[in-house]
Amino acid sequence: MPQIAPSILSADFSKIAEAVKIVEEAGADLLHIDIMDGHFVPNLTFGPKLVASLKEKTSLPLDVHLMVDNPQYIIPLFQDAGADWISIHLEASKHLNRDISSIKQAGCKAGLALNPASSIHLMNDIIKDLDFVLLMTVNPGSGAQEFIESSQTKISQLKNWIKGQNLNTLIEIDGGVKEINIKDLSELGVDIFVVGSEVFKSEDPKATIIRLKNKLSKQGRK
C-alpha cells in the first residue's frame, strides 16, 4: 500500500513536536523533513540538530530531503543526526555515484530528487543504485504550491522504466498532493506521497491523514 509522509515544512514551527505526535498517531508512515540551504533554493529551513531531536521523539522513519548545494559535505551531518532516508538533488551533486554510495554505506536508504524540468533519463547510470526516486511535482523551495500537471506523464514514464528493468526502486512525489488527486496519482504508480499544507493547514490534521490513507487503501494497484 502507498505510504504517507507528512512534511513538517508546513507545520507550525513552534509546535513541531506536537505536530509530529499527531501525524504519528494518525498512521503516517514516514516523516518528511526538507533541508534548504538558501543557495540551491532561496529559503533556509532546518539543520541536523532538529533531526536529532525528532529522532528522540518519534518512531517514524525520518525522510530527509537535502535541497542543498554540494551535498557531499552535508550528508554526514544528517546521517549522524539519525536520518533514515536521505535524498539529494541530481541538479546539485557533482559526483552522484559517490554521494549515493556514501548514503547507503551509512545504512540509510538513498534517493535521488529531480526538479520538474529534469528528465528522468538523466538517472540512466545511477537508477539501479537507488532505493527511491523523489520527483518534485512543484518547483522546490516553498510549500503550498499547485501540482504541476505534466508531472503525471513523468510519473508514468518512471514507473514503466522501473518495471521494465525489474527494479524495486520506489517512487516518491513531493508537491501539490491533495485529497482530490491522491487516488489518481496512486493509479500512476506512486509509492510515497509527501503531503504538507493539505495536512498541517487543515482544521484536523489527524482526520486528514486518515482520509488520505483510506483513499489509498481502497485503490487497487497494478
C-alpha beads as a LAMMPS data file, in Angstrom:
LAMMPS data file: protein, C-alpha beads

222 atoms
221 bonds

1 atom types
1 bond types

-500.0 500.0 xlo xhi
-500.0 500.0 ylo yhi
-500.0 500.0 zlo zhi

Masses

1 110.0

Atoms # bond

1 1 1 0.000 0.000 0.000
2 1 1 1.314 3.509 -0.813
3 1 1 2.699 5.473 2.097
4 1 1 2.051 8.938 3.520
5 1 1 4.978 11.154 4.522
6 1 1 3.783 14.399 6.152
7 1 1 6.158 17.299 5.568
8 1 1 6.911 19.335 8.678
9 1 1 7.810 22.296 6.472
10 1 1 4.087 23.113 6.568
11 1 1 3.696 22.620 10.332
12 1 1 3.669 25.341 12.978
13 1 1 7.370 25.560 13.824
14 1 1 6.593 26.491 17.413
15 1 1 4.691 23.206 17.830
16 1 1 6.709 20.727 15.783
17 1 1 6.829 18.049 18.485
18 1 1 3.050 18.207 18.850
19 1 1 2.586 18.065 15.072
20 1 1 4.804 15.002 14.810
21 1 1 2.855 13.236 17.547
22 1 1 -0.436 13.945 15.767
23 1 1 0.669 12.543 12.412
24 1 1 2.259 9.506 14.045
25 1 1 -0.952 8.709 15.905
26 1 1 -2.879 9.144 12.644
27 1 1 -0.873 6.406 10.967
28 1 1 1.706 8.332 8.929
29 1 1 4.420 6.090 7.501
30 1 1 7.393 8.459 7.372
31 1 1 8.216 11.992 8.460
32 1 1 9.465 14.184 5.619
33 1 1 11.990 16.879 6.534
34 1 1 13.002 19.474 3.929
35 1 1 16.501 20.866 4.365
36 1 1 17.092 24.100 2.429
37 1 1 20.383 25.965 2.318
38 1 1 19.439 29.357 0.886
39 1 1 21.582 28.639 -2.212
40 1 1 20.175 25.687 -4.128
41 1 1 16.751 27.054 -3.178
42 1 1 16.117 30.556 -1.816
43 1 1 14.767 29.579 1.603
44 1 1 16.504 28.381 4.765
45 1 1 14.922 25.729 6.956
46 1 1 16.221 23.114 9.356
47 1 1 19.566 21.718 10.451
48 1 1 20.832 18.410 11.817
49 1 1 20.016 19.349 15.410
50 1 1 16.300 19.312 14.634
51 1 1 16.628 15.893 13.013
52 1 1 18.478 14.588 16.080
53 1 1 15.758 15.983 18.329
54 1 1 12.981 14.410 16.259
55 1 1 14.798 11.089 16.316
56 1 1 14.288 11.035 20.071
57 1 1 10.600 11.929 19.857
58 1 1 9.198 9.665 17.151
59 1 1 9.460 6.114 15.895
60 1 1 8.656 7.218 12.341
61 1 1 11.475 6.856 9.813
62 1 1 12.978 10.277 9.103
63 1 1 12.905 11.064 5.382
64 1 1 15.438 13.879 4.921
65 1 1 15.295 15.750 1.611
66 1 1 18.501 17.738 1.044
67 1 1 17.805 20.759 -1.163
68 1 1 21.391 21.908 -0.886
69 1 1 24.432 22.634 -2.997
70 1 1 27.436 20.349 -2.580
71 1 1 25.508 17.650 -0.689
72 1 1 28.654 15.598 -0.073
73 1 1 29.523 17.946 2.781
74 1 1 26.037 17.852 4.286
75 1 1 25.183 14.146 4.048
76 1 1 27.358 13.026 7.019
77 1 1 25.776 15.632 9.321
78 1 1 22.303 14.202 8.788
79 1 1 23.465 10.607 8.890
80 1 1 24.949 11.285 12.312
81 1 1 21.748 13.075 13.368
82 1 1 19.656 9.960 12.721
83 1 1 18.206 10.291 9.227
84 1 1 16.798 7.007 7.912
85 1 1 16.180 8.077 4.316
86 1 1 18.263 10.734 2.551
87 1 1 17.627 12.179 -0.888
88 1 1 19.892 14.578 -2.754
89 1 1 19.216 16.507 -5.931
90 1 1 20.541 15.343 -9.258
91 1 1 20.953 19.015 -10.157
92 1 1 23.133 19.730 -7.092
93 1 1 25.543 16.793 -6.917
94 1 1 28.804 16.855 -8.860
95 1 1 29.531 13.188 -8.122
96 1 1 26.267 11.260 -7.921
97 1 1 27.732 7.793 -7.632
98 1 1 29.989 8.801 -4.750
99 1 1 27.237 10.665 -2.911
100 1 1 24.655 7.889 -3.282
101 1 1 27.231 5.316 -2.185
102 1 1 28.073 7.325 0.928
103 1 1 24.398 7.461 1.925
104 1 1 23.984 3.695 1.556
105 1 1 27.237 2.848 3.307
106 1 1 25.905 4.544 6.434
107 1 1 22.827 2.307 6.390
108 1 1 20.361 4.907 5.088
109 1 1 18.006 4.480 2.166
110 1 1 19.375 6.548 -0.716
111 1 1 17.207 8.624 -3.010
112 1 1 17.675 10.983 -5.912
113 1 1 15.432 14.022 -6.272
114 1 1 14.583 15.593 -9.626
115 1 1 13.198 19.040 -10.295
116 1 1 10.114 19.283 -12.524
117 1 1 12.080 20.177 -15.662
118 1 1 14.760 17.485 -15.217
119 1 1 14.413 14.385 -17.380
120 1 1 14.228 11.007 -15.692
121 1 1 16.732 9.729 -18.258
122 1 1 19.456 11.740 -16.555
123 1 1 19.348 8.915 -13.981
124 1 1 20.238 6.236 -16.524
125 1 1 23.618 5.383 -14.976
126 1 1 22.541 5.584 -11.331
127 1 1 18.943 4.341 -11.072
128 1 1 19.985 0.769 -10.246
129 1 1 21.758 2.073 -7.142
130 1 1 18.742 3.978 -5.798
131 1 1 16.277 2.885 -3.153
132 1 1 13.850 5.594 -4.222
133 1 1 13.366 8.498 -6.617
134 1 1 11.818 11.714 -5.350
135 1 1 10.014 13.523 -8.151
136 1 1 9.334 17.171 -7.399
137 1 1 5.834 17.905 -8.629
138 1 1 6.225 21.582 -7.786
139 1 1 9.295 23.789 -8.060
140 1 1 11.367 23.262 -4.899
141 1 1 11.799 25.896 -2.229
142 1 1 8.402 26.593 -0.691
143 1 1 5.195 24.864 0.295
144 1 1 1.542 25.255 -0.699
145 1 1 2.187 25.235 -4.463
146 1 1 -0.123 23.755 -7.069
147 1 1 0.668 20.348 -8.562
148 1 1 2.362 20.599 -11.981
149 1 1 0.072 18.539 -14.199
150 1 1 2.801 17.479 -16.639
151 1 1 4.308 15.521 -13.732
152 1 1 1.712 12.810 -14.320
153 1 1 3.407 11.799 -17.554
154 1 1 6.770 11.786 -15.814
155 1 1 5.467 9.520 -13.047
156 1 1 4.057 7.053 -15.587
157 1 1 7.288 7.023 -17.590
158 1 1 9.368 6.415 -14.476
159 1 1 7.075 3.621 -13.281
160 1 1 7.296 1.869 -16.638
161 1 1 11.082 2.254 -16.680
162 1 1 11.424 0.767 -13.201
163 1 1 9.147 -2.154 -14.045
164 1 1 10.934 -2.718 -17.330
165 1 1 14.255 -3.116 -15.526
166 1 1 12.743 -5.300 -12.772
167 1 1 13.876 -2.855 -10.096
168 1 1 12.391 -2.345 -6.645
169 1 1 13.009 1.414 -6.708
170 1 1 10.202 3.333 -5.008
171 1 1 8.638 6.482 -6.445
172 1 1 8.054 9.359 -4.038
173 1 1 6.425 12.630 -5.069
174 1 1 6.514 15.984 -3.335
175 1 1 4.265 18.929 -4.055
176 1 1 0.592 19.666 -4.546
177 1 1 -0.711 16.332 -3.241
178 1 1 -4.307 16.688 -2.045
179 1 1 -7.319 14.568 -1.250
180 1 1 -8.760 15.327 -4.677
181 1 1 -5.774 13.961 -6.637
182 1 1 -4.089 11.342 -4.435
183 1 1 -6.177 8.450 -5.769
184 1 1 -5.405 9.278 -9.408
185 1 1 -1.704 9.708 -8.628
186 1 1 -1.670 6.363 -6.863
187 1 1 -3.022 4.731 -10.030
188 1 1 0.041 6.044 -11.877
189 1 1 2.304 4.102 -9.530
190 1 1 3.378 6.490 -6.780
191 1 1 4.602 4.642 -3.688
192 1 1 5.162 7.510 -1.250
193 1 1 3.234 10.771 -1.027
194 1 1 4.783 13.782 0.667
195 1 1 1.862 15.827 1.975
196 1 1 2.374 19.225 3.555
197 1 1 -0.180 22.008 3.635
198 1 1 -3.053 19.610 2.905
199 1 1 -2.388 18.080 6.315
200 1 1 -0.959 20.810 8.506
201 1 1 -3.154 23.657 7.259
202 1 1 -6.330 21.635 7.690
203 1 1 -8.618 22.030 10.681
204 1 1 -7.934 18.441 11.752
205 1 1 -4.558 17.081 10.534
206 1 1 -5.171 13.674 12.095
207 1 1 -8.517 13.240 10.323
208 1 1 -6.960 14.408 7.049
209 1 1 -4.259 11.744 7.168
210 1 1 -6.830 9.080 7.982
211 1 1 -8.919 10.138 4.974
212 1 1 -5.852 10.112 2.700
213 1 1 -4.894 6.634 3.853
214 1 1 -8.449 5.423 3.392
215 1 1 -8.396 6.641 -0.217
216 1 1 -5.167 4.740 -0.808
217 1 1 -6.408 1.574 0.880
218 1 1 -9.368 1.473 -1.481
219 1 1 -7.132 1.971 -4.502
220 1 1 -6.149 -1.169 -6.355
221 1 1 -2.584 -1.173 -7.647
222 1 1 -1.400 -2.704 -10.885

Bonds

1 1 1 2
2 1 2 3
3 1 3 4
4 1 4 5
5 1 5 6
6 1 6 7
7 1 7 8
8 1 8 9
9 1 9 10
10 1 10 11
11 1 11 12
12 1 12 13
13 1 13 14
14 1 14 15
15 1 15 16
16 1 16 17
17 1 17 18
18 1 18 19
19 1 19 20
20 1 20 21
21 1 21 22
22 1 22 23
23 1 23 24
24 1 24 25
25 1 25 26
26 1 26 27
27 1 27 28
28 1 28 29
29 1 29 30
30 1 30 31
31 1 31 32
32 1 32 33
33 1 33 34
34 1 34 35
35 1 35 36
36 1 36 37
37 1 37 38
38 1 38 39
39 1 39 40
40 1 40 41
41 1 41 42
42 1 42 43
43 1 43 44
44 1 44 45
45 1 45 46
46 1 46 47
47 1 47 48
48 1 48 49
49 1 49 50
50 1 50 51
51 1 51 52
52 1 52 53
53 1 53 54
54 1 54 55
55 1 55 56
56 1 56 57
57 1 57 58
58 1 58 59
59 1 59 60
60 1 60 61
61 1 61 62
62 1 62 63
63 1 63 64
64 1 64 65
65 1 65 66
66 1 66 67
67 1 67 68
68 1 68 69
69 1 69 70
70 1 70 71
71 1 71 72
72 1 72 73
73 1 73 74
74 1 74 75
75 1 75 76
76 1 76 77
77 1 77 78
78 1 78 79
79 1 79 80
80 1 80 81
81 1 81 82
82 1 82 83
83 1 83 84
84 1 84 85
85 1 85 86
86 1 86 87
87 1 87 88
88 1 88 89
89 1 89 90
90 1 90 91
91 1 91 92
92 1 92 93
93 1 93 94
94 1 94 95
95 1 95 96
96 1 96 97
97 1 97 98
98 1 98 99
99 1 99 100
100 1 100 101
101 1 101 102
102 1 102 103
103 1 103 104
104 1 104 105
105 1 105 106
106 1 106 107
107 1 107 108
108 1 108 109
109 1 109 110
110 1 110 111
111 1 111 112
112 1 112 113
113 1 113 114
114 1 114 115
115 1 115 116
116 1 116 117
117 1 117 118
118 1 118 119
119 1 119 120
120 1 120 121
121 1 121 122
122 1 122 123
123 1 123 124
124 1 124 125
125 1 125 126
126 1 126 127
127 1 127 128
128 1 128 129
129 1 129 130
130 1 130 131
131 1 131 132
132 1 132 133
133 1 133 134
134 1 134 135
135 1 135 136
136 1 136 137
137 1 137 138
138 1 138 139
139 1 139 140
140 1 140 141
141 1 141 142
142 1 142 143
143 1 143 144
144 1 144 145
145 1 145 146
146 1 146 147
147 1 147 148
148 1 148 149
149 1 149 150
150 1 150 151
151 1 151 152
152 1 152 153
153 1 153 154
154 1 154 155
155 1 155 156
156 1 156 157
157 1 157 158
158 1 158 159
159 1 159 160
160 1 160 161
161 1 161 162
162 1 162 163
163 1 163 164
164 1 164 165
165 1 165 166
166 1 166 167
167 1 167 168
168 1 168 169
169 1 169 170
170 1 170 171
171 1 171 172
172 1 172 173
173 1 173 174
174 1 174 175
175 1 175 176
176 1 176 177
177 1 177 178
178 1 178 179
179 1 179 180
180 1 180 181
181 1 181 182
182 1 182 183
183 1 183 184
184 1 184 185
185 1 185 186
186 1 186 187
187 1 187 188
188 1 188 189
189 1 189 190
190 1 190 191
191 1 191 192
192 1 192 193
193 1 193 194
194 1 194 195
195 1 195 196
196 1 196 197
197 1 197 198
198 1 198 199
199 1 199 200
200 1 200 201
201 1 201 202
202 1 202 203
203 1 203 204
204 1 204 205
205 1 205 206
206 1 206 207
207 1 207 208
208 1 208 209
209 1 209 210
210 1 210 211
211 1 211 212
212 1 212 213
213 1 213 214
214 1 214 215
215 1 215 216
216 1 216 217
217 1 217 218
218 1 218 219
219 1 219 220
220 1 220 221
221 1 221 222
